[in-house]
Amino acid sequence: MEAASTPTRRDAALQAFVTRLREAFDAARTDPESDAALGRIFGALDTVHAAGTTAPQRLPVCEHISTAITGAQSAERPFAELAEAFREIEPRLRWARRASGGPHSSDNWPDGHANATILGAGGLEDRRDLAIGASLLAPNVRYPDHNHGPEEVYLVLSPGRFQHGKSGWFEPGVGGTLYNEPNIRHAMASDAAPLLAFWCLWMDKAN
């Protein structure tokens, strides 16, 4: 039986999203830790992996996606173009609730949030070396405190507040970024507007 060939190109819409995400990070203010992590992640993305097979799925909270994207489209060009590239691929994503809760979440959190993997396990491109995805919060939702082993860089496309480690709450703003070192406790919260943010995790594993 002949082995499946490794793809050399990803589909145009997904590649456009990867390109716009990279350009948005280049335009954003980042720190040395973020730069190092993003160098590993985008370096790995030069190698294309097989397309994912997970079926699309939307949750009721996804009604807020259009509002969040429209708000980002009035931002500076790199972030507006990223929002448009995301709009093109969003209907293909599988949105799901976080599998487990955590401390300090708001009562409306279970139905007021959704996450989707874009590139990574269960994403549009199936791979295990990294994970890139999106998180959505309806207005006035507090995500639970949580932590994970892989380091993580966020790019925020909406109003919303974040907290990590011993920091107080802060608002990165549209085009803002933040770096979460491995296993640091962190959380996010929306206020009057929905929150939309992209996360990039370096899994540090060979596929």
DOSEDO-659996 format. One record per residue (C-alpha): x negated, y negated, z; residue in one letter. Coordinates in Angstrom, 1 decimal. Each point is the difference from the previous one (the first is absolute). Layout:
BEGIN
<pt><u>X</u><v>Y</v><w>Z</w><r>a</r></pt>
...
This chain:
BEGIN
<pt><u>0.0</u><v>0.0</v><w>0.0</w><r>m</r></pt>
<pt><u>-1.4</u><v>-3.3</v><w>-1.0</w><r>e</r></pt>
<pt><u>-0.7</u><v>-2.5</v><w>2.8</w><r>a</r></pt>
<pt><u>2.0</u><v>-3.2</v><w>-0.1</w><r>a</r></pt>
<pt><u>-2.0</u><v>-3.0</v><w>-1.3</w><r>s</r></pt>
<pt><u>-0.8</u><v>-3.0</v><w>2.2</w><r>t</r></pt>
<pt><u>1.9</u><v>-3.1</v><w>-1.3</w><r>p</r></pt>
<pt><u>-2.2</u><v>-2.8</v><w>-1.1</w><r>t</r></pt>
<pt><u>2.7</u><v>-2.8</v><w>-0.1</w><r>r</r></pt>
<pt><u>2.9</u><v>-0.8</v><w>2.3</w><r>r</r></pt>
<pt><u>3.2</u><v>-1.2</v><w>-1.5</w><r>d</r></pt>
<pt><u>0.2</u><v>-3.7</v><w>-0.9</w><r>a</r></pt>
<pt><u>2.3</u><v>-1.2</v><w>2.7</w><r>a</r></pt>
<pt><u>-1.9</u><v>1.7</v><w>2.8</w><r>l</r></pt>
<pt><u>-3.3</u><v>-1.2</v><w>-1.4</w><r>q</r></pt>
<pt><u>1.4</u><v>-3.6</v><w>-0.1</w><r>a</r></pt>
<pt><u>0.9</u><v>0.3</v><w>3.6</w><r>f</r></pt>
<pt><u>-3.5</u><v>1.2</v><w>1.0</w><r>v</r></pt>
<pt><u>-1.6</u><v>-2.8</v><w>-2.0</w><r>t</r></pt>
<pt><u>2.3</u><v>-2.7</v><w>1.5</w><r>r</r></pt>
<pt><u>-0.6</u><v>1.4</v><w>3.5</w><r>l</r></pt>
<pt><u>-3.7</u><v>-0.3</v><w>-0.5</w><r>r</r></pt>
<pt><u>0.3</u><v>-3.5</v><w>-1.4</w><r>e</r></pt>
<pt><u>2.1</u><v>-1.0</v><w>2.9</w><r>a</r></pt>
<pt><u>-2.5</u><v>1.3</v><w>2.6</w><r>f</r></pt>
<pt><u>-2.7</u><v>-1.9</v><w>-2.0</w><r>d</r></pt>
<pt><u>2.0</u><v>-3.2</v><w>0.4</w><r>a</r></pt>
<pt><u>0.8</u><v>0.5</v><w>3.7</w><r>a</r></pt>
<pt><u>-2.1</u><v>-0.8</v><w>3.0</w><r>r</r></pt>
<pt><u>-1.6</u><v>3.2</v><w>1.2</w><r>t</r></pt>
<pt><u>-2.6</u><v>0.9</v><w>2.6</w><r>d</r></pt>
<pt><u>-3.1</u><v>2.3</v><w>-0.4</w><r>p</r></pt>
<pt><u>1.7</u><v>3.0</v><w>1.4</w><r>e</r></pt>
<pt><u>2.9</u><v>-0.4</v><w>-2.5</w><r>s</r></pt>
<pt><u>-2.4</u><v>-0.6</v><w>-2.8</w><r>d</r></pt>
<pt><u>-1.9</u><v>3.2</v><w>0.8</w><r>a</r></pt>
<pt><u>3.2</u><v>2.1</v><w>0.2</w><r>a</r></pt>
<pt><u>1.4</u><v>-1.5</v><w>-3.2</w><r>l</r></pt>
<pt><u>-3.3</u><v>0.7</v><w>-1.8</w><r>g</r></pt>
<pt><u>0.4</u><v>3.7</v><w>0.8</w><r>r</r></pt>
<pt><u>3.6</u><v>0.1</v><w>-0.9</w><r>i</r></pt>
<pt><u>-0.1</u><v>-1.8</v><w>-3.3</w><r>f</r></pt>
<pt><u>-3.2</u><v>1.8</v><w>-0.9</w><r>g</r></pt>
<pt><u>1.8</u><v>3.3</v><w>0.5</w><r>a</r></pt>
<pt><u>2.9</u><v>-1.3</v><w>-2.1</w><r>l</r></pt>
<pt><u>-2.2</u><v>-0.1</v><w>-3.1</w><r>d</r></pt>
<pt><u>0.5</u><v>3.8</v><w>0.0</w><r>t</r></pt>
<pt><u>3.6</u><v>0.8</v><w>-1.0</w><r>v</r></pt>
<pt><u>1.8</u><v>2.9</v><w>1.6</w><r>h</r></pt>
<pt><u>3.0</u><v>2.0</v><w>-1.1</w><r>a</r></pt>
<pt><u>3.5</u><v>-1.6</v><w>0.0</w><r>a</r></pt>
<pt><u>2.2</u><v>0.7</v><w>3.0</w><r>g</r></pt>
<pt><u>3.1</u><v>2.1</v><w>-0.2</w><r>t</r></pt>
<pt><u>2.0</u><v>-1.4</v><w>2.9</w><r>t</r></pt>
<pt><u>3.5</u><v>-1.1</v><w>-0.9</w><r>a</r></pt>
<pt><u>1.0</u><v>-3.7</v><w>0.5</w><r>p</r></pt>
<pt><u>2.1</u><v>-0.9</v><w>3.0</w><r>q</r></pt>
<pt><u>1.5</u><v>-3.2</v><w>1.3</w><r>r</r></pt>
<pt><u>1.4</u><v>-0.7</v><w>3.5</w><r>l</r></pt>
<pt><u>2.6</u><v>-2.6</v><w>0.9</w><r>p</r></pt>
<pt><u>-2.7</u><v>-2.4</v><w>1.3</w><r>v</r></pt>
<pt><u>-1.4</u><v>-0.2</v><w>-3.5</w><r>c</r></pt>
<pt><u>2.7</u><v>-2.5</v><w>-0.8</w><r>e</r></pt>
<pt><u>-2.5</u><v>-2.6</v><w>1.4</w><r>h</r></pt>
<pt><u>-2.7</u><v>0.8</v><w>-2.5</w><r>i</r></pt>
<pt><u>1.2</u><v>-2.4</v><w>-2.6</w><r>s</r></pt>
<pt><u>0.1</u><v>-2.9</v><w>2.5</w><r>t</r></pt>
<pt><u>-3.5</u><v>0.7</v><w>1.1</w><r>a</r></pt>
<pt><u>-1.4</u><v>0.3</v><w>-3.6</w><r>i</r></pt>
<pt><u>1.8</u><v>-3.2</v><w>-1.1</w><r>t</r></pt>
<pt><u>-1.5</u><v>-1.9</v><w>2.9</w><r>g</r></pt>
<pt><u>-3.5</u><v>1.2</v><w>-0.9</w><r>a</r></pt>
<pt><u>0.5</u><v>-1.0</v><w>-3.7</w><r>q</r></pt>
<pt><u>-0.2</u><v>-3.7</v><w>1.1</w><r>s</r></pt>
<pt><u>-3.4</u><v>0.6</v><w>1.6</w><r>a</r></pt>
<pt><u>-3.4</u><v>-0.6</v><w>-1.6</w><r>e</r></pt>
<pt><u>-0.5</u><v>1.8</v><w>-3.3</w><r>r</r></pt>
<pt><u>-1.9</u><v>3.1</v><w>1.1</w><r>p</r></pt>
<pt><u>2.7</u><v>0.8</v><w>2.6</w><r>f</r></pt>
<pt><u>2.9</u><v>-0.9</v><w>-2.3</w><r>a</r></pt>
<pt><u>-1.5</u><v>2.4</v><w>-2.6</w><r>e</r></pt>
<pt><u>-0.4</u><v>2.7</v><w>2.6</w><r>l</r></pt>
<pt><u>3.6</u><v>-0.4</v><w>1.0</w><r>a</r></pt>
<pt><u>1.1</u><v>0.4</v><w>-3.6</w><r>e</r></pt>
<pt><u>-2.2</u><v>3.1</v><w>-0.6</w><r>a</r></pt>
<pt><u>1.5</u><v>1.5</v><w>3.1</w><r>f</r></pt>
<pt><u>3.5</u><v>-0.7</v><w>-1.2</w><r>r</r></pt>
<pt><u>-0.8</u><v>2.1</v><w>-3.1</w><r>e</r></pt>
<pt><u>-1.0</u><v>3.1</v><w>1.9</w><r>i</r></pt>
<pt><u>2.3</u><v>-0.3</v><w>3.1</w><r>e</r></pt>
<pt><u>2.9</u><v>2.0</v><w>-1.4</w><r>p</r></pt>
<pt><u>-2.3</u><v>3.0</v><w>-0.4</w><r>r</r></pt>
<pt><u>-1.0</u><v>0.1</v><w>3.6</w><r>l</r></pt>
<pt><u>1.2</u><v>2.2</v><w>2.8</w><r>r</r></pt>
<pt><u>1.0</u><v>-2.2</v><w>2.9</w><r>w</r></pt>
<pt><u>0.2</u><v>1.8</v><w>3.4</w><r>a</r></pt>
<pt><u>0.2</u><v>-0.8</v><w>3.7</w><r>r</r></pt>
<pt><u>-3.0</u><v>0.5</v><w>2.2</w><r>r</r></pt>
<pt><u>0.0</u><v>3.6</v><w>1.3</w><r>a</r></pt>
<pt><u>-0.5</u><v>-1.1</v><w>3.7</w><r>s</r></pt>
<pt><u>0.7</u><v>-3.0</v><w>2.1</w><r>g</r></pt>
<pt><u>-2.1</u><v>-1.8</v><w>2.6</w><r>g</r></pt>
<pt><u>0.0</u><v>-2.6</v><w>2.7</w><r>p</r></pt>
<pt><u>1.6</u><v>-3.4</v><w>-0.2</w><r>h</r></pt>
<pt><u>2.0</u><v>0.6</v><w>-3.2</w><r>s</r></pt>
<pt><u>3.3</u><v>-2.0</v><w>-0.4</w><r>s</r></pt>
<pt><u>3.3</u><v>1.9</v><w>0.3</w><r>d</r></pt>
<pt><u>0.7</u><v>-0.6</v><w>-3.7</w><r>n</r></pt>
<pt><u>-3.4</u><v>1.4</v><w>-1.1</w><r>w</r></pt>
<pt><u>1.1</u><v>3.5</v><w>-1.2</w><r>p</r></pt>
<pt><u>2.3</u><v>-1.4</v><w>-2.7</w><r>d</r></pt>
<pt><u>-1.8</u><v>-3.3</v><w>-0.4</w><r>g</r></pt>
<pt><u>-3.3</u><v>1.3</v><w>-1.5</w><r>h</r></pt>
<pt><u>-1.3</u><v>2.1</v><w>-2.9</w><r>a</r></pt>
<pt><u>-3.5</u><v>1.0</v><w>-1.2</w><r>n</r></pt>
<pt><u>-1.1</u><v>1.3</v><w>-3.4</w><r>a</r></pt>
<pt><u>-3.2</u><v>1.4</v><w>-1.2</w><r>t</r></pt>
<pt><u>-1.1</u><v>-1.3</v><w>-3.4</w><r>i</r></pt>
<pt><u>-3.3</u><v>1.8</v><w>-0.4</w><r>l</r></pt>
<pt><u>-0.8</u><v>2.9</v><w>2.3</w><r>g</r></pt>
<pt><u>1.8</u><v>3.1</v><w>1.3</w><r>a</r></pt>
<pt><u>3.6</u><v>-0.2</v><w>-1.2</w><r>g</r></pt>
<pt><u>-0.7</u><v>-3.0</v><w>-2.2</w><r>g</r></pt>
<pt><u>0.1</u><v>-0.8</v><w>-3.7</w><r>l</r></pt>
<pt><u>-3.6</u><v>1.2</v><w>-0.2</w><r>e</r></pt>
<pt><u>-0.6</u><v>3.0</v><w>2.2</w><r>d</r></pt>
<pt><u>-3.4</u><v>-0.2</v><w>1.8</w><r>r</r></pt>
<pt><u>-1.5</u><v>0.6</v><w>3.5</w><r>r</r></pt>
<pt><u>-3.0</u><v>-2.4</v><w>0.1</w><r>d</r></pt>
<pt><u>2.1</u><v>-3.1</v><w>0.6</w><r>l</r></pt>
<pt><u>3.6</u><v>-1.2</v><w>0.5</w><r>a</r></pt>
<pt><u>1.5</u><v>-3.2</v><w>-1.3</w><r>i</r></pt>
<pt><u>3.6</u><v>-0.8</v><w>0.8</w><r>g</r></pt>
<pt><u>2.6</u><v>-2.6</v><w>1.0</w><r>a</r></pt>
<pt><u>1.9</u><v>-0.7</v><w>3.2</w><r>s</r></pt>
<pt><u>3.3</u><v>-1.8</v><w>0.1</w><r>l</r></pt>
<pt><u>1.9</u><v>-1.4</v><w>3.0</w><r>l</r></pt>
<pt><u>3.5</u><v>-1.5</v><w>0.0</w><r>a</r></pt>
<pt><u>0.3</u><v>-3.3</v><w>1.8</w><r>p</r></pt>
<pt><u>-0.5</u><v>0.0</v><w>3.7</w><r>n</r></pt>
<pt><u>-1.6</u><v>3.4</v><w>0.3</w><r>v</r></pt>
<pt><u>-2.9</u><v>0.9</v><w>2.3</w><r>r</r></pt>
<pt><u>-2.1</u><v>3.0</v><w>-1.2</w><r>y</r></pt>
<pt><u>-1.3</u><v>2.3</v><w>2.8</w><r>p</r></pt>
<pt><u>-3.6</u><v>-0.1</v><w>1.2</w><r>d</r></pt>
<pt><u>-1.9</u><v>2.7</v><w>-1.8</w><r>h</r></pt>
<pt><u>-3.5</u><v>1.0</v><w>-0.9</w><r>n</r></pt>
<pt><u>-1.8</u><v>2.4</v><w>-2.5</w><r>h</r></pt>
<pt><u>-3.5</u><v>1.3</v><w>-0.7</w><r>g</r></pt>
<pt><u>-0.6</u><v>-1.6</v><w>-3.4</w><r>p</r></pt>
<pt><u>-1.1</u><v>-3.7</v><w>-0.2</w><r>e</r></pt>
<pt><u>2.6</u><v>-2.2</v><w>-1.7</w><r>e</r></pt>
<pt><u>0.3</u><v>-3.3</v><w>-1.8</w><r>v</r></pt>
<pt><u>3.3</u><v>-1.8</v><w>-0.4</w><r>y</r></pt>
<pt><u>1.0</u><v>-2.6</v><w>-2.6</w><r>l</r></pt>
<pt><u>3.2</u><v>-1.8</v><w>1.0</w><r>v</r></pt>
<pt><u>2.4</u><v>-1.4</v><w>-2.6</w><r>l</r></pt>
<pt><u>2.6</u><v>-1.6</v><w>2.3</w><r>s</r></pt>
<pt><u>0.5</u><v>-1.8</v><w>3.3</w><r>p</r></pt>
<pt><u>-0.5</u><v>2.3</v><w>3.0</w><r>g</r></pt>
<pt><u>-2.0</u><v>0.6</v><w>3.1</w><r>r</r></pt>
<pt><u>-2.8</u><v>2.5</v><w>0.8</w><r>f</r></pt>
<pt><u>-1.8</u><v>1.0</v><w>3.1</w><r>q</r></pt>
<pt><u>-3.0</u><v>2.4</v><w>0.6</w><r>h</r></pt>
<pt><u>-2.2</u><v>1.0</v><w>2.8</w><r>g</r></pt>
<pt><u>0.1</u><v>-2.7</v><w>2.7</w><r>k</r></pt>
<pt><u>0.9</u><v>-2.8</v><w>-2.3</w><r>s</r></pt>
<pt><u>3.2</u><v>-2.0</v><w>0.3</w><r>g</r></pt>
<pt><u>2.5</u><v>-0.2</v><w>-2.8</w><r>w</r></pt>
<pt><u>-1.1</u><v>-1.9</v><w>-3.1</w><r>f</r></pt>
<pt><u>1.5</u><v>-0.7</v><w>-3.4</w><r>e</r></pt>
<pt><u>-2.4</u><v>0.7</v><w>-3.0</w><r>p</r></pt>
<pt><u>2.4</u><v>-1.7</v><w>-2.4</w><r>g</r></pt>
<pt><u>0.5</u><v>0.9</v><w>-3.7</w><r>v</r></pt>
<pt><u>-3.4</u><v>1.2</v><w>-1.3</w><r>g</r></pt>
<pt><u>-1.3</u><v>0.5</v><w>3.5</w><r>g</r></pt>
<pt><u>-2.1</u><v>3.1</v><w>0.9</w><r>t</r></pt>
<pt><u>-0.9</u><v>1.9</v><w>3.1</w><r>l</r></pt>
<pt><u>-2.3</u><v>2.9</v><w>0.8</w><r>y</r></pt>
<pt><u>0.8</u><v>2.8</v><w>2.5</w><r>n</r></pt>
<pt><u>-3.0</u><v>2.0</v><w>1.1</w><r>e</r></pt>
<pt><u>0.5</u><v>3.7</v><w>0.6</w><r>p</r></pt>
<pt><u>2.5</u><v>0.9</v><w>2.8</w><r>n</r></pt>
<pt><u>0.7</u><v>-3.6</v><w>1.0</w><r>i</r></pt>
<pt><u>3.5</u><v>-0.6</v><w>1.3</w><r>r</r></pt>
<pt><u>2.0</u><v>-2.3</v><w>-2.3</w><r>h</r></pt>
<pt><u>3.5</u><v>-1.1</v><w>-0.9</w><r>a</r></pt>
<pt><u>2.0</u><v>-2.4</v><w>-2.2</w><r>m</r></pt>
<pt><u>3.3</u><v>-1.9</v><w>0.3</w><r>a</r></pt>
<pt><u>2.3</u><v>-2.0</v><w>-2.2</w><r>s</r></pt>
<pt><u>1.9</u><v>-3.1</v><w>0.9</w><r>d</r></pt>
<pt><u>2.7</u><v>-1.6</v><w>-2.2</w><r>a</r></pt>
<pt><u>-1.4</u><v>1.3</v><w>-3.2</w><r>a</r></pt>
<pt><u>-0.8</u><v>3.6</v><w>-1.1</w><r>p</r></pt>
<pt><u>-3.6</u><v>1.1</v><w>0.4</w><r>l</r></pt>
<pt><u>-1.9</u><v>1.6</v><w>-3.0</w><r>l</r></pt>
<pt><u>-3.6</u><v>1.0</v><w>0.3</w><r>a</r></pt>
<pt><u>-2.4</u><v>2.4</v><w>-1.7</w><r>f</r></pt>
<pt><u>-2.4</u><v>2.2</v><w>1.9</w><r>w</r></pt>
<pt><u>-3.2</u><v>1.7</v><w>-1.3</w><r>c</r></pt>
<pt><u>-1.5</u><v>2.8</v><w>2.0</w><r>l</r></pt>
<pt><u>-3.3</u><v>1.7</v><w>-0.6</w><r>w</r></pt>
<pt><u>0.5</u><v>3.6</v><w>0.9</w><r>m</r></pt>
<pt><u>-3.7</u><v>0.9</v><w>-0.4</w><r>d</r></pt>
<pt><u>0.8</u><v>3.5</v><w>-1.3</w><r>k</r></pt>
<pt><u>-0.9</u><v>1.7</v><w>-3.2</w><r>a</r></pt>
<pt><u>3.1</u><v>1.0</v><w>-2.0</w><r>n</r></pt>
